[in-house]
Amino acid sequence: MFFIIIILLSLFINKFLTKWLGVEKKEKISETSGKNNDRWGRGLILLTLCILPYAIEEDINVVKWYMCFFIVSFGFQSFMEWKYLKTSKQYVITLTYLLLALVIMYNVDYFFYRILLL
């Protein structure tokens, strides 16, 4: 139920921001001159994601590491969209998703605690 609400909220935010900001059809960074930079950046982020579970194995506060991962991942994506898709405002939508993901991750234990008690 929680994830369905998150998905619906995400779709609503995407539709609202797309209309409000006038973002046109989504272009791809791989169709611009930033293709190689995007590949290298995403590869390094993927490598970090593969190493992350081993690095946080003994850490009690796991959520902070995944929050850092989301900040780096969405931050990189929004930077690449800002730099290589100048005519589009897609980076604003990506930054909004970053904020939404951070709020949810920061409060995930509170949400699950409330749902489990009900």
C-alpha beads as a LAMMPS data file, in Angstrom:
LAMMPS data file: protein, C-alpha beads

118 atoms
117 bonds

1 atom types
1 bond types

-500.0 500.0 xlo xhi
-500.0 500.0 ylo yhi
-500.0 500.0 zlo zhi

Masses

1 110.0

Atoms # bond

1 1 1 0.000 0.000 0.000
2 1 1 2.838 2.366 0.892
3 1 1 4.632 1.799 -2.402
4 1 1 1.434 2.264 -4.411
5 1 1 0.934 5.659 -2.761
6 1 1 4.543 6.599 -3.563
7 1 1 4.167 5.572 -7.214
8 1 1 0.903 7.500 -7.594
9 1 1 2.436 10.550 -5.930
10 1 1 5.430 10.308 -8.256
11 1 1 3.214 10.126 -11.342
12 1 1 1.163 13.093 -10.171
13 1 1 4.268 15.193 -9.494
14 1 1 5.726 14.264 -12.886
15 1 1 2.542 15.215 -14.743
16 1 1 2.119 18.455 -12.775
17 1 1 5.723 19.616 -13.183
18 1 1 5.802 18.686 -16.867
19 1 1 2.773 20.868 -17.577
20 1 1 3.727 23.682 -15.203
21 1 1 7.312 24.015 -16.440
22 1 1 6.444 23.294 -20.055
23 1 1 8.946 20.451 -20.363
24 1 1 8.700 19.002 -23.822
25 1 1 9.354 15.450 -24.967
26 1 1 12.174 13.916 -22.991
27 1 1 15.473 13.960 -24.777
28 1 1 18.257 11.582 -23.899
29 1 1 21.708 12.567 -22.784
30 1 1 23.079 9.693 -24.882
31 1 1 21.997 11.629 -27.993
32 1 1 24.202 14.612 -27.086
33 1 1 27.935 15.276 -26.817
34 1 1 27.817 14.173 -23.153
35 1 1 27.335 10.521 -24.062
36 1 1 30.739 9.331 -22.796
37 1 1 30.593 11.425 -19.606
38 1 1 27.159 9.996 -18.853
39 1 1 28.342 6.421 -19.384
40 1 1 31.392 6.847 -17.158
41 1 1 29.416 8.568 -14.431
42 1 1 26.653 5.989 -14.398
43 1 1 29.251 3.201 -14.437
44 1 1 30.985 4.628 -11.374
45 1 1 27.647 5.066 -9.603
46 1 1 26.715 1.454 -10.436
47 1 1 30.071 0.269 -9.094
48 1 1 29.398 2.234 -5.904
49 1 1 25.992 0.583 -5.598
50 1 1 27.616 -2.856 -5.902
51 1 1 30.224 -2.030 -3.236
52 1 1 27.846 -0.218 -0.870
53 1 1 26.346 -3.301 0.873
54 1 1 29.841 -4.526 1.804
55 1 1 30.869 -1.121 3.116
56 1 1 27.837 -0.702 5.379
57 1 1 27.651 -4.274 6.624
58 1 1 28.522 -3.349 10.193
59 1 1 27.078 0.162 10.303
60 1 1 23.909 0.623 12.339
61 1 1 22.576 3.654 10.444
62 1 1 22.233 2.178 6.940
63 1 1 19.708 4.734 5.704
64 1 1 22.286 7.546 5.655
65 1 1 24.439 5.622 3.170
66 1 1 21.536 5.014 0.835
67 1 1 20.546 8.672 1.148
68 1 1 24.071 9.607 0.077
69 1 1 23.772 7.215 -2.862
70 1 1 20.483 8.818 -3.955
71 1 1 21.988 12.295 -3.641
72 1 1 24.946 11.336 -5.824
73 1 1 22.834 9.422 -8.351
74 1 1 20.039 11.966 -8.829
75 1 1 22.486 14.855 -8.478
76 1 1 24.636 13.472 -11.282
77 1 1 21.608 12.899 -13.476
78 1 1 20.258 16.405 -12.913
79 1 1 23.699 17.948 -13.549
80 1 1 24.015 16.056 -16.830
81 1 1 20.511 17.118 -17.855
82 1 1 21.287 20.739 -16.955
83 1 1 24.582 20.744 -18.827
84 1 1 23.660 18.846 -21.992
85 1 1 19.915 19.476 -22.345
86 1 1 19.967 23.270 -22.054
87 1 1 16.649 23.752 -23.869
88 1 1 14.792 21.443 -21.491
89 1 1 13.976 21.869 -17.823
90 1 1 14.139 18.159 -17.073
91 1 1 16.731 18.753 -14.382
92 1 1 14.095 20.485 -12.225
93 1 1 11.919 17.377 -12.325
94 1 1 14.932 15.219 -11.420
95 1 1 15.788 17.488 -8.482
96 1 1 12.162 17.281 -7.316
97 1 1 12.397 13.489 -7.371
98 1 1 15.629 13.747 -5.391
99 1 1 13.905 15.792 -2.691
100 1 1 10.938 13.405 -2.650
101 1 1 13.235 10.374 -2.324
102 1 1 15.204 11.979 0.506
103 1 1 12.073 12.902 2.453
104 1 1 10.711 9.386 2.063
105 1 1 13.995 7.712 3.003
106 1 1 14.482 9.974 6.001
107 1 1 10.982 9.184 7.272
108 1 1 10.623 5.588 6.082
109 1 1 10.895 4.095 9.567
110 1 1 8.216 6.523 10.812
111 1 1 5.879 5.557 7.954
112 1 1 6.388 1.829 8.481
113 1 1 6.011 2.208 12.249
114 1 1 2.636 3.954 11.739
115 1 1 1.455 1.384 9.183
116 1 1 2.462 -1.601 11.337
117 1 1 0.700 -0.189 14.395
118 1 1 -2.548 0.392 12.504

Bonds

1 1 1 2
2 1 2 3
3 1 3 4
4 1 4 5
5 1 5 6
6 1 6 7
7 1 7 8
8 1 8 9
9 1 9 10
10 1 10 11
11 1 11 12
12 1 12 13
13 1 13 14
14 1 14 15
15 1 15 16
16 1 16 17
17 1 17 18
18 1 18 19
19 1 19 20
20 1 20 21
21 1 21 22
22 1 22 23
23 1 23 24
24 1 24 25
25 1 25 26
26 1 26 27
27 1 27 28
28 1 28 29
29 1 29 30
30 1 30 31
31 1 31 32
32 1 32 33
33 1 33 34
34 1 34 35
35 1 35 36
36 1 36 37
37 1 37 38
38 1 38 39
39 1 39 40
40 1 40 41
41 1 41 42
42 1 42 43
43 1 43 44
44 1 44 45
45 1 45 46
46 1 46 47
47 1 47 48
48 1 48 49
49 1 49 50
50 1 50 51
51 1 51 52
52 1 52 53
53 1 53 54
54 1 54 55
55 1 55 56
56 1 56 57
57 1 57 58
58 1 58 59
59 1 59 60
60 1 60 61
61 1 61 62
62 1 62 63
63 1 63 64
64 1 64 65
65 1 65 66
66 1 66 67
67 1 67 68
68 1 68 69
69 1 69 70
70 1 70 71
71 1 71 72
72 1 72 73
73 1 73 74
74 1 74 75
75 1 75 76
76 1 76 77
77 1 77 78
78 1 78 79
79 1 79 80
80 1 80 81
81 1 81 82
82 1 82 83
83 1 83 84
84 1 84 85
85 1 85 86
86 1 86 87
87 1 87 88
88 1 88 89
89 1 89 90
90 1 90 91
91 1 91 92
92 1 92 93
93 1 93 94
94 1 94 95
95 1 95 96
96 1 96 97
97 1 97 98
98 1 98 99
99 1 99 100
100 1 100 101
101 1 101 102
102 1 102 103
103 1 103 104
104 1 104 105
105 1 105 106
106 1 106 107
107 1 107 108
108 1 108 109
109 1 109 110
110 1 110 111
111 1 111 112
112 1 112 113
113 1 113 114
114 1 114 115
115 1 115 116
116 1 116 117
117 1 117 118
